[in-house]
Amino acid sequence: MGFLQGIAASNGIAIAKAYKLVEPDFSFEKRTIEAPAEEIARFQSALQTSKAELEKIRDHAGTALGADKAAIFDAHLLVLSDPELISPIEDKIKTENVNAEHALKETADMFIGMFESMDNEYMKERAADIRDVTKRVLAHLLGIQIPNPSMIAEEVVIVAEDLTPSDTAQLNRQFVKGFTTNIGGRTSHSAIMARSMEIPAVVGTKAATEEINNGDIVVVDGLNGEVHFNPTPEVLEAYKKVQEDFEKQKAEWAKLVNEKSVTADGHHVELAANIGTPKDLKGVVENGGEGIGLYRTEFLYMDRDQLPTEEEQYTAYKAVLEGMEGKPVVVRTLDIGGDKELPYLNLPKEMNPFLGFRAIRLCLEEVEIFRTQLRALLRASVHGNLKVMFPMIATLNEFREAKAMLEEEKAKLVEEGIEVAEHIEFGIMVEIPSTAVLADQFAKEVDFFSIGTNDLIQYTMAADRMNQQVSYLYQPYNPSILRLVKMVIDAAHKEGKWAGMCGEMAGDETAIPILLGLGLDEFSMSASSILKARSLIRNLNKADMEKLASDVLNMSTTEEVVEAVNQAISL
């Protein structure tokens, strides 16, 4: 039996076989071969197996993700049928008497280098195709398996170094019961996606991929941040009981699905959900979400090889707005950068990407990308209650410039005879300390604030939230963070505006009593956290929480704040 301690990233208990999602070892030695014909036959066998595999993946992607996502695999199949690539490999095996692995890699590297050196985006993309497909053929030559999360067809727990947002988005909840990673924190994107998909997760274990083998029975305890592998029968039975108890608790929370989020003394707040795709709407409705507080539109741009069209975006935004049936939907404009990359944009590598060319900064530079999104949003606005939010705003001029572009696109659409909603609220994410400090000035011009605590905390504490060595500085209850939050809420209310929060802190049961006392109007969180938060809020008295909030603002440490909250809500 083995045990790993990590960070509880998504609630629940998962028990299933391990499926390691790790890059295999592709190393090999150059060999002289005696029978070139047999070696070519071995190469052809690996080629045909790769083609069959890609056809299966393409068909699966078409069904699960749509034809546009499947198109990349058609391109990969064309590469594997291209005589310009295949013939040189076979010729090298014949003329140089070398093993297929060496002939494949040398030939592929030549083409990759040639295409990457061309000043043409299309040809550079072909280099990536060649790299991907030849890696697959090489894997079959070496007798190793390339993991593919989208093709999992049995109940498993994913074990990985980390999961990219696109990896996580491909996970089929029917089969993927949970996951655990070596790195990451509670605010990493894989953790956020896990909560939106209601998949138990433990991240930051440091050694999951080293300690756990494929097929091991794994228990992911997303309640306490523990991972047990090959557990004893006693431990397994104990966890089955914990799993059963947790499901019963969820059933109790489910009774609140149609109830309002009202405190014991009658104060109403809005509990909204954070989503990444229209598919997440089901979870929002099932968990009684009173709106969408954050629609992360970047997922429309990811896991593909080109920008989404205006029509594709319009269709997605329309689906969400209609699905919420008039409830508010806050859509965040494109927030790419930091740990979210779009390879097809070929953006420069940066020393500090979280502090670099990202979010609104990128959009104000790449104006055609931005204007396309704004047009799609404006066209969709007639289908529901749309609110547009600009991310990573550091100065008033950035907000003014972004809003001006939106107004320009609105005027063009009206001129074209396309209907646009008469009134759309424009707001900003407050995730940069300078913006929080200047919130009184921003509040004069914005319609609302949504506090993005995931970034606000890392920027205030000067601690990269993806870096485990400084993870202890991710302190949502630190009095410095709470004072910034108070400044934003007070500034909004002074101007008659509303203030929400879309960072993970909004669904944190230790933070909720304080935020309630500070006067937060809207709490936006993973859909799976809504009912638990509603249950907590209904047992709190707003007047008491105001006294708590006032007290903790004058404390010195996170530990003092946590102790004060625990005492207040246990009374």
Backbone torsions as a table, in degrees:
resi	resn	phi	psi	omega
1	MET	NA	138.9	178.7
2	GLY	-124.9	159.3	-177.7
3	PHE	-142.0	138.1	174.5
4	LEU	-132.7	138.9	175.3
5	GLN	-101.5	131.9	178.0
6	GLY	-138.7	-151.8	-178.9
7	ILE	-111.7	126.6	178.2
8	ALA	-68.2	111.7	-174.1
9	ALA	-104.6	-27.5	-179.4
10	SER	-152.2	126.6	-172.9
11	ASN	-61.7	152.6	174.8
12	GLY	121.0	172.8	178.9
13	ILE	-121.6	129.4	176.3
14	ALA	-120.3	135.9	177.6
15	ILE	-132.2	115.2	-179.1
16	ALA	-168.7	177.3	177.6
17	LYS	-73.7	149.4	178.8
18	ALA	-77.0	137.8	172.4
19	TYR	-125.5	106.5	-175.8
20	LYS	-81.2	122.2	179.3
21	LEU	-105.0	74.7	-177.0
22	VAL	-128.1	151.0	177.9
23	GLU	-68.6	121.7	-179.4
24	PRO	-72.7	168.3	178.9
25	ASP	-84.6	113.2	-177.0
26	PHE	-97.7	13.6	-176.9
27	SER	-72.5	147.5	178.3
28	PHE	-157.0	168.3	178.0
29	GLU	-110.7	147.1	174.1
30	LYS	-71.3	130.4	-179.3
31	ARG	-127.9	149.4	171.0
32	THR	-89.0	132.7	-177.1
33	ILE	-113.5	152.0	-176.5
34	GLU	-92.0	-27.7	-174.3
35	ALA	-125.5	87.4	-178.4
36	PRO	-56.4	-37.5	-178.1
37	ALA	-62.1	-42.1	178.8
38	GLU	-66.3	-36.6	180.0
39	GLU	-68.1	-38.4	176.8
40	ILE	-65.2	-38.8	178.1
41	ALA	-63.6	-38.8	177.5
42	ARG	-64.6	-41.0	177.5
43	PHE	-63.4	-44.5	-179.6
44	GLN	-63.0	-36.5	178.4
45	SER	-63.8	-44.4	178.4
46	ALA	-64.1	-36.0	179.3
47	LEU	-64.3	-47.5	-177.7
48	GLN	-67.2	-39.2	177.3
49	THR	-62.1	-41.4	179.1
50	SER	-63.5	-41.1	179.2
51	LYS	-62.6	-45.9	-179.5
52	ALA	-62.1	-39.4	180.0
53	GLU	-65.3	-44.6	-179.2
54	LEU	-65.9	-36.7	177.8
55	GLU	-63.2	-40.3	179.2
56	LYS	-65.9	-44.2	179.0
57	ILE	-64.4	-41.7	179.2
58	ARG	-60.1	-46.7	-178.4
59	ASP	-63.8	-40.8	179.1
60	HIS	-65.2	-44.1	-179.7
61	ALA	-63.2	-38.6	179.5
62	GLY	-62.0	-40.6	-179.2
63	THR	-74.0	-44.6	-173.0
64	ALA	-84.4	-34.3	-170.5
65	LEU	-119.3	-12.8	179.7
66	GLY	107.6	159.2	-174.9
67	ALA	-61.6	-34.6	-178.1
68	ASP	-64.4	-37.3	179.2
69	LYS	-71.7	-30.1	-178.0
70	ALA	-76.3	-21.9	-174.1
71	ALA	-60.2	-32.1	-179.2
72	ILE	-62.0	-31.3	-178.9
73	PHE	-76.2	-26.4	171.5
74	ASP	-63.4	-42.1	178.0
75	ALA	-62.1	-39.9	179.4
76	HIS	-65.6	-39.1	178.4
77	LEU	-65.7	-35.7	177.4
78	LEU	-63.3	-39.6	178.8
79	VAL	-59.8	-43.0	-177.7
80	LEU	-72.4	-10.3	177.9
81	SER	-107.1	4.4	-174.8
82	ASP	-83.4	113.9	179.8
83	PRO	-61.8	-24.5	179.3
84	GLU	-64.0	-25.5	177.1
85	LEU	-96.0	-44.1	-172.2
86	ILE	-71.3	-44.1	-176.5
87	SER	-60.3	-45.4	178.3
88	PRO	-60.0	-32.7	179.2
89	ILE	-67.1	-46.6	-180.0
90	GLU	-66.0	-38.1	178.1
91	ASP	-62.5	-39.6	-179.4
92	LYS	-65.8	-38.8	177.9
93	ILE	-62.6	-43.8	-177.0
94	LYS	-69.5	-49.2	-171.9
95	THR	-80.6	-29.6	-176.4
96	GLU	-105.9	-4.4	-179.7
97	ASN	53.7	45.0	179.9
98	VAL	-110.1	159.9	-179.7
99	ASN	-69.1	156.3	-174.7
100	ALA	-61.3	-36.2	-179.6
101	GLU	-58.7	-46.8	-178.2
102	HIS	-66.3	-44.9	-179.6
103	ALA	-62.1	-41.3	179.5
104	LEU	-63.4	-49.1	-174.9
105	LYS	-67.3	-43.1	-179.4
106	GLU	-62.3	-43.8	-178.7
107	THR	-68.3	-45.7	-179.7
108	ALA	-61.8	-43.9	-179.7
109	ASP	-61.2	-36.1	179.0
110	MET	-63.0	-47.2	-179.0
111	PHE	-67.7	-40.8	179.9
112	ILE	-60.6	-46.6	178.7
113	GLY	-61.3	-40.6	-178.9
114	MET	-64.6	-47.3	-178.1
115	PHE	-68.7	-38.4	-178.0
116	GLU	-67.5	-24.9	-179.3
117	SER	-81.1	-11.0	-178.6
118	MET	-77.6	144.4	179.3
119	ASP	-89.4	59.8	-175.5
120	ASN	-151.3	119.6	-174.7
121	GLU	-61.2	-38.7	-178.8
122	TYR	-61.5	-44.6	-178.3
123	MET	-68.8	-33.8	177.2
124	LYS	-65.2	-35.9	176.4
125	GLU	-65.4	-34.9	178.9
126	ARG	-64.8	-31.7	176.6
127	ALA	-62.0	-41.8	178.7
128	ALA	-64.9	-38.9	177.8
129	ASP	-61.1	-45.5	-179.2
130	ILE	-62.8	-42.4	179.8
131	ARG	-60.2	-44.9	-177.8
132	ASP	-65.1	-48.9	-173.8
133	VAL	-73.2	-35.7	179.6
134	THR	-70.0	-29.3	174.7
135	LYS	-63.3	-38.9	179.1
136	ARG	-64.8	-44.4	179.2
137	VAL	-64.6	-42.4	178.7
138	LEU	-59.8	-40.1	178.9
139	ALA	-59.6	-42.8	-180.0
140	HIS	-69.9	-34.2	175.7
141	LEU	-64.5	-36.3	-177.9
142	LEU	-87.5	-7.5	179.2
143	GLY	74.4	29.7	178.3
144	ILE	-117.4	157.8	-175.4
145	GLN	-104.4	133.8	173.6
146	ILE	-89.3	120.2	-179.9
147	PRO	-65.9	145.0	177.7
148	ASN	-141.6	103.3	-174.1
149	PRO	-61.4	-28.8	-177.1
150	SER	-73.4	-14.8	-176.8
151	MET	-100.9	5.5	179.8
152	ILE	-64.7	130.3	-175.8
153	ALA	-130.2	20.7	174.0
154	GLU	-144.0	162.7	-176.7
155	GLU	-68.6	123.9	-176.8
156	VAL	-142.9	164.1	165.6
157	VAL	-111.7	123.4	179.2
158	ILE	-75.7	133.6	176.0
159	VAL	-121.0	120.7	-174.5
160	ALA	-148.8	162.8	171.8
161	GLU	-63.0	-49.0	174.7
162	ASP	-159.9	168.0	175.1
163	LEU	-122.7	128.4	175.9
164	THR	-73.9	161.2	176.0
165	PRO	-55.4	-38.2	-179.3
166	SER	-71.5	-34.3	174.2
167	ASP	-59.2	-49.4	-176.1
168	THR	-64.0	-38.0	-179.2
169	ALA	-65.1	-24.5	-178.9
170	GLN	-82.9	-12.1	-174.9
171	LEU	-66.2	132.2	178.3
172	ASN	-93.2	112.5	-174.4
173	ARG	-62.1	-22.9	178.4
174	GLN	-60.9	-35.3	-176.3
175	PHE	-109.4	-35.7	-179.2
176	VAL	-84.3	107.4	-174.5
177	LYS	-88.7	-18.4	179.3
178	GLY	-179.4	173.6	172.9
179	PHE	-149.7	159.2	175.9
180	THR	-139.5	141.4	-177.6
181	THR	-129.5	160.8	177.2
182	ASN	-71.5	-40.2	-174.2
183	ILE	-119.8	178.9	177.6
184	GLY	107.7	164.1	178.9
185	GLY	-135.1	-176.0	-176.3
186	ARG	-65.1	-22.4	-179.3
187	THR	-105.3	8.7	175.1
188	SER	-68.1	155.0	-172.9
189	HIS	-66.2	-30.7	177.3
190	SER	-65.7	-37.7	178.8
191	ALA	-67.2	-41.8	179.5
192	ILE	-63.3	-42.9	178.8
193	MET	-64.5	-39.0	-180.0
194	ALA	-60.0	-41.5	179.3
195	ARG	-67.1	-38.5	-179.6
196	SER	-68.4	-28.7	178.8
197	MET	-92.0	-2.1	-178.5
198	GLU	57.3	44.0	175.6
199	ILE	-106.1	121.1	177.3
200	PRO	-56.7	138.1	-178.3
201	ALA	-148.0	143.2	172.3
202	VAL	-128.4	123.0	-178.4
203	VAL	-115.2	170.4	175.4
204	GLY	67.5	33.2	-179.8
205	THR	-80.4	-13.7	178.8
206	LYS	75.3	-33.9	-171.2
207	ALA	-135.9	19.3	-176.3
208	ALA	-58.1	-44.3	-177.1
209	THR	-70.3	-23.7	178.6
210	GLU	-82.4	-38.8	-172.1
211	GLU	-86.6	-30.1	-172.8
212	ILE	-102.6	134.4	178.4
213	ASN	-104.5	155.4	174.7
214	ASN	-52.7	132.6	176.6
215	GLY	90.9	-13.4	175.7
216	ASP	-61.5	145.1	172.8
217	ILE	-78.0	127.2	-175.5
218	VAL	-123.8	137.3	171.7
219	VAL	-110.4	119.4	174.9
220	VAL	-101.5	112.7	179.1
221	ASP	-98.8	90.2	-178.9
222	GLY	-76.0	-1.0	177.2
223	LEU	-87.3	-36.8	-175.1
224	ASN	-118.3	1.3	178.2
225	GLY	73.5	32.5	-179.1
226	GLU	-115.4	148.3	175.1
227	VAL	-128.7	125.0	176.7
228	HIS	-115.2	133.3	176.7
229	PHE	-126.4	143.6	-170.9
230	ASN	48.9	54.1	-175.7
231	PRO	-70.0	158.2	175.0
232	THR	-68.5	159.2	177.4
233	PRO	-55.2	-34.4	-178.9
234	GLU	-67.0	-44.8	179.6
235	VAL	-65.0	-41.2	-179.7
236	LEU	-61.3	-44.9	179.8
237	GLU	-64.9	-39.8	179.9
238	ALA	-62.3	-40.7	-179.4
239	TYR	-72.4	-31.4	175.4
240	LYS	-62.9	-35.5	177.3
241	LYS	-68.7	-42.9	177.6
242	VAL	-60.9	-41.9	179.1
243	GLN	-61.1	-43.3	179.8
244	GLU	-64.7	-43.7	179.5
245	ASP	-64.0	-39.3	-179.9
246	PHE	-65.3	-39.3	178.4
247	GLU	-64.7	-37.1	177.0
248	LYS	-65.1	-40.9	178.3
249	GLN	-62.9	-40.8	177.9
250	LYS	-62.6	-36.6	178.8
251	ALA	-64.7	-35.5	176.9
252	GLU	-67.5	-44.4	178.3
253	TRP	-62.3	-34.7	-177.5
254	ALA	-60.4	-23.1	178.8
255	LYS	-66.1	-14.7	-178.4
256	LEU	-94.9	8.0	-171.6
257	VAL	-59.0	-34.1	-178.5
258	ASN	-104.1	10.2	-179.3
259	GLU	-90.1	157.5	175.1
260	LYS	-80.0	157.6	177.3
261	SER	-91.5	88.5	-173.5
262	VAL	-126.4	136.3	178.7
263	THR	-72.7	170.6	-179.1
264	ALA	-61.0	-27.3	179.8
265	ASP	-102.6	21.4	168.2
266	GLY	87.6	14.0	178.9
267	HIS	-90.7	126.3	-178.4
268	HIS	-96.4	134.8	170.3
269	VAL	-124.7	163.4	-179.7
270	GLU	-101.2	126.9	175.3
271	LEU	-105.3	110.2	-176.8
272	ALA	-113.1	175.2	-176.6
273	ALA	-120.6	150.6	170.4
274	ASN	-94.7	130.7	178.4
275	ILE	-131.4	162.8	177.9
276	GLY	-115.6	-28.9	-178.6
277	THR	-144.6	163.4	176.3
278	PRO	-57.2	-26.0	179.5
279	LYS	-62.7	-22.9	-178.6
280	ASP	-74.5	-11.2	-177.6
281	LEU	-58.0	-37.5	-178.4
282	LYS	-54.8	-45.9	179.5
283	GLY	-65.5	-35.4	179.6
284	VAL	-64.2	-47.6	-179.1
285	VAL	-64.7	-45.1	-177.8
286	GLU	-65.0	-24.6	-179.0
287	ASN	-102.3	11.6	173.9
288	GLY	70.6	33.2	178.4
289	GLY	-64.7	136.9	-179.3
290	GLU	-92.7	7.3	179.1
291	GLY	165.9	179.1	171.1
292	ILE	-108.3	116.3	-179.5
293	GLY	-90.8	-15.0	178.7
294	LEU	-158.7	112.5	171.0
295	TYR	-104.8	108.6	-177.8
296	ARG	-79.8	93.4	-172.7
297	THR	-70.8	-12.4	-177.8
298	GLU	-61.1	-23.8	-179.5
299	PHE	-68.1	-18.0	172.9
300	LEU	-68.9	-25.8	-174.1
301	TYR	-95.5	-13.1	-173.2
302	MET	-95.6	165.4	177.1
303	ASP	57.8	42.5	177.4
304	ARG	-154.3	173.2	-176.5
305	ASP	-111.9	10.4	174.9
306	GLN	-157.2	164.2	-178.7
307	LEU	-64.4	144.3	175.3
308	PRO	-68.2	145.2	179.5
309	THR	-76.1	167.7	176.0
310	GLU	-59.4	-39.7	-177.6
311	GLU	-67.0	-42.0	178.0
312	GLU	-60.5	-43.5	-179.6
313	GLN	-66.7	-45.5	179.2
314	TYR	-55.0	-44.8	-178.9
315	THR	-61.0	-42.9	-179.5
316	ALA	-67.1	-45.9	-178.3
317	TYR	-65.7	-40.6	179.0
318	LYS	-60.7	-43.8	-179.2
319	ALA	-58.8	-42.5	-179.1
320	VAL	-69.8	-45.1	-179.3
321	LEU	-62.6	-44.6	178.5
322	GLU	-66.8	-39.3	-178.3
323	GLY	-63.5	-27.7	-179.3
324	MET	-89.0	-2.3	170.8
325	GLU	48.5	52.6	175.1
326	GLY	89.2	-10.6	176.1
327	LYS	-71.9	153.8	-176.3
328	PRO	-63.2	140.3	176.8
329	VAL	-129.0	110.2	177.9
330	VAL	-93.1	114.5	-178.7
331	VAL	-103.6	122.3	176.2
332	ARG	-86.4	128.5	177.1
333	THR	-67.4	168.8	-169.7
334	LEU	-46.4	122.6	-179.7
335	ASP	-122.7	75.5	179.4
336	ILE	-104.8	146.6	-177.8
337	GLY	127.1	-179.7	-176.1
338	GLY	67.0	-117.4	179.1
339	ASP	-99.2	9.9	179.2
340	LYS	-115.5	110.8	-175.7
341	GLU	-114.5	153.3	170.7
342	LEU	-119.2	99.1	-175.0
343	PRO	-55.1	-33.9	-174.7
344	TYR	-73.5	-9.6	175.9
345	LEU	-85.3	-14.5	179.1
346	ASN	49.8	49.3	177.6
347	LEU	-74.9	150.2	-179.0
348	PRO	-65.1	146.1	175.0
349	LYS	-70.9	140.8	-175.9
350	GLU	-123.0	148.4	177.6
351	MET	-66.1	-40.4	-178.8
352	ASN	-129.5	76.7	-173.4
353	PRO	-60.5	-28.7	179.0
354	PHE	-68.8	-20.8	-179.9
355	LEU	-108.8	14.2	-170.1
356	GLY	-110.0	-139.7	-172.7
357	PHE	-84.0	88.4	-173.3
358	ARG	-146.9	166.6	172.8
359	ALA	51.4	-127.0	-174.7
360	ILE	-63.9	-28.0	-179.7
361	ARG	-64.0	-42.3	177.5
362	LEU	-67.5	-43.3	-176.0
363	CYS	-65.7	-36.1	179.3
364	LEU	-73.6	-15.2	176.3
365	GLU	-94.6	-47.5	179.3
366	GLU	-91.1	71.7	-167.5
367	VAL	-66.9	-29.4	-179.6
368	GLU	-67.6	-39.1	176.2
369	ILE	-61.0	-45.4	-177.2
370	PHE	-66.0	-47.0	-177.3
371	ARG	-64.4	-35.2	177.0
372	THR	-61.4	-43.8	178.8
373	GLN	-65.5	-42.1	-179.3
374	LEU	-62.5	-40.6	178.2
375	ARG	-62.5	-44.4	-179.8
376	ALA	-62.0	-41.0	178.9
377	LEU	-65.3	-44.6	-179.2
378	LEU	-63.8	-40.7	178.0
379	ARG	-63.5	-37.1	-178.4
380	ALA	-76.6	-17.4	-172.0
381	SER	-58.4	-25.2	-178.2
382	VAL	-74.5	-8.2	-175.4
383	HIS	-96.5	5.7	-179.8
384	GLY	176.7	-159.4	-176.0
385	ASN	-103.1	82.5	-174.3
386	LEU	-86.4	136.9	170.2
387	LYS	-129.3	130.5	-176.5
388	VAL	-103.2	132.6	-177.4
389	MET	-125.6	130.4	178.9
390	PHE	-96.8	129.9	-177.6
391	PRO	-91.1	158.1	170.5
392	MET	60.7	34.6	178.7
393	ILE	-76.3	124.5	-179.4
394	ALA	-110.0	-25.7	-178.1
395	THR	-135.0	157.2	177.0
396	LEU	-61.3	-35.5	-179.4
397	ASN	-62.8	-35.1	177.0
398	GLU	-62.5	-45.3	178.7
399	PHE	-61.8	-45.1	-178.9
400	ARG	-61.9	-41.8	-179.6
401	GLU	-65.5	-43.3	179.9
402	ALA	-64.9	-43.5	-179.5
403	LYS	-65.7	-38.8	179.7
404	ALA	-61.7	-41.2	178.2
405	MET	-62.4	-42.0	-179.5
406	LEU	-63.5	-42.0	179.1
407	GLU	-65.2	-37.1	177.6
408	GLU	-62.7	-45.1	-179.9
409	GLU	-67.1	-34.3	177.5
410	LYS	-63.0	-45.0	-179.8
411	ALA	-62.6	-39.5	179.5
412	LYS	-64.0	-44.0	-179.0
413	LEU	-63.3	-43.4	178.9
414	VAL	-61.1	-41.2	178.7
415	GLU	-62.6	-32.7	179.4
416	GLU	-80.1	-3.5	180.0
417	GLY	84.0	16.9	179.4
418	ILE	-95.1	129.3	-176.0
419	GLU	-71.6	137.1	177.7
420	VAL	-133.8	143.3	178.8
421	ALA	-57.1	141.6	-175.7
422	GLU	-66.9	-45.4	-177.1
423	HIS	-121.6	121.0	176.2
424	ILE	-126.8	128.2	177.4
425	GLU	-78.1	139.6	176.6
426	PHE	-115.3	127.6	179.6
427	GLY	-136.7	-177.0	178.9
428	ILE	-133.9	153.9	167.7
429	MET	-83.3	130.7	175.4
430	VAL	-97.6	100.9	-177.6
431	GLU	-133.3	-0.6	178.0
432	ILE	-114.2	128.6	-175.9
433	PRO	-53.1	-37.2	-178.7
434	SER	-61.3	-34.0	179.5
435	THR	-71.0	-39.5	177.2
436	ALA	-63.2	-41.6	-179.0
437	VAL	-66.2	-32.6	-179.2
438	LEU	-99.5	19.8	-175.0
439	ALA	-58.6	-31.1	-179.5
440	ASP	-62.7	-32.4	178.4
441	GLN	-80.6	-41.7	177.4
442	PHE	-60.3	-38.0	-175.0
443	ALA	-62.4	-21.3	177.9
444	LYS	-71.5	-21.4	-172.7
445	GLU	-116.9	-26.2	-179.7
446	VAL	-88.8	162.5	175.8
447	ASP	-91.6	-23.0	179.3
448	PHE	-162.8	162.2	171.8
449	PHE	-115.5	144.8	165.8
450	SER	-130.0	119.2	-173.0
451	ILE	-84.5	118.2	178.9
452	GLY	-94.2	87.2	-170.8
453	THR	-69.2	-25.2	-178.7
454	ASN	-56.2	-46.3	179.2
455	ASP	-85.0	-36.7	-179.3
456	LEU	-57.0	-40.0	-179.6
457	ILE	-67.7	-45.6	-176.9
458	GLN	-67.4	-34.5	179.2
459	TYR	-74.2	-37.0	179.6
460	THR	-69.0	-40.0	-177.4
461	MET	-90.0	-0.7	-178.0
462	ALA	52.2	46.6	-176.1
463	ALA	-137.9	113.1	178.8
464	ASP	-57.6	119.8	-176.1
465	ARG	-70.9	-9.0	176.8
466	MET	-94.6	-4.3	-175.6
467	ASN	-98.7	111.3	-176.4
468	GLN	-61.7	-30.6	-175.9
469	GLN	-67.1	-21.7	177.8
470	VAL	-117.4	19.0	-178.0
471	SER	-62.8	-23.2	179.4
472	TYR	-65.2	-17.5	179.9
473	LEU	-88.1	-1.5	172.1
474	TYR	-78.8	92.8	-171.2
475	GLN	-124.1	86.3	-179.0
476	PRO	-63.4	-22.7	-177.7
477	TYR	-98.2	8.5	178.2
478	ASN	-63.5	133.7	-177.9
479	PRO	-54.0	-29.0	178.6
480	SER	-65.3	-40.0	177.8
481	ILE	-67.2	-44.6	-178.3
482	LEU	-62.6	-35.0	178.2
483	ARG	-68.0	-39.7	177.2
484	LEU	-63.3	-42.8	178.9
485	VAL	-60.4	-43.6	179.2
486	LYS	-61.4	-41.2	-179.9
487	MET	-59.3	-41.6	-177.5
488	VAL	-68.6	-47.9	-178.7
489	ILE	-62.2	-45.7	-179.2
490	ASP	-62.6	-40.8	-179.7
491	ALA	-63.8	-41.8	179.2
492	ALA	-63.0	-48.9	-176.2
493	HIS	-65.4	-32.7	179.1
494	LYS	-62.2	-32.1	-179.3
495	GLU	-98.8	9.1	178.6
496	GLY	74.1	23.4	179.7
497	LYS	-104.5	167.6	178.7
498	TRP	-105.4	154.1	179.8
499	ALA	-126.4	128.5	176.7
500	GLY	-119.4	179.1	175.9
501	MET	-140.5	128.9	-179.8
502	CYS	-117.6	4.3	174.2
503	GLY	-78.0	168.5	-176.6
504	GLU	-61.9	-21.9	179.3
505	MET	-60.3	-27.0	-177.2
506	ALA	-63.7	-25.8	-179.7
507	GLY	-104.7	10.2	-176.4
508	ASP	-85.4	123.0	-173.0
509	GLU	-68.0	-19.6	173.9
510	THR	-80.5	-34.2	-178.0
511	ALA	-78.8	-32.7	-173.6
512	ILE	-53.8	-47.6	179.7
513	PRO	-58.5	-38.6	-179.7
514	ILE	-68.3	-46.3	-178.1
515	LEU	-62.7	-36.4	176.6
516	LEU	-62.4	-44.0	179.2
517	GLY	-67.6	-29.7	179.0
518	LEU	-77.8	-12.2	176.5
519	GLY	96.0	19.1	178.9
520	LEU	-60.1	134.1	-175.9
521	ASP	-88.8	-36.5	-175.3
522	GLU	-133.7	131.1	178.5
523	PHE	-112.6	115.5	179.8
524	SER	-114.0	129.4	-169.7
525	MET	-148.3	178.0	171.8
526	SER	-58.7	137.2	-176.7
527	ALA	-53.0	-36.1	-177.1
528	SER	-67.4	-13.9	-179.8
529	SER	-93.5	-11.2	-170.8
530	ILE	-61.6	-50.4	-174.4
531	LEU	-66.5	-37.2	177.0
532	LYS	-64.0	-43.1	178.9
533	ALA	-64.6	-41.1	179.8
534	ARG	-62.0	-41.8	178.9
535	SER	-60.4	-42.6	179.9
536	LEU	-65.1	-48.3	-176.7
537	ILE	-60.6	-38.3	-178.7
538	ARG	-65.3	-16.9	179.4
539	ASN	-100.4	3.0	-178.3
540	LEU	-104.9	152.3	177.1
541	ASN	-108.6	121.8	-173.9
542	LYS	-59.6	-40.8	-179.5
543	ALA	-59.9	-41.4	178.0
544	ASP	-65.7	-38.5	-178.2
545	MET	-70.4	-29.1	175.7
546	GLU	-64.9	-40.0	177.1
547	LYS	-65.5	-42.3	177.6
548	LEU	-59.6	-48.1	-178.1
549	ALA	-60.2	-43.0	179.2
550	SER	-60.8	-40.3	-179.3
551	ASP	-66.5	-48.0	-172.7
552	VAL	-69.5	-25.3	178.3
553	LEU	-62.9	-22.2	-178.9
554	ASN	-101.1	8.6	177.9
555	MET	-86.6	170.5	-172.7
556	SER	-104.4	-28.6	-172.7
557	THR	-134.3	161.1	175.2
558	THR	-58.3	-43.1	-176.5
559	GLU	-60.8	-40.7	178.4
560	GLU	-63.3	-40.3	-178.8
561	VAL	-64.5	-47.1	-178.8
562	VAL	-60.1	-43.0	-180.0
563	GLU	-62.9	-40.8	-179.5
564	ALA	-65.0	-40.3	178.9
565	VAL	-65.2	-46.6	-179.7
566	ASN	-58.1	-40.6	179.1
567	GLN	-68.0	-41.3	-175.9
568	ALA	-66.4	-40.8	-175.2
569	ILE	-89.3	-4.3	177.3
570	SER	-95.9	-5.8	-178.9
571	LEU	-68.2	NA	NA
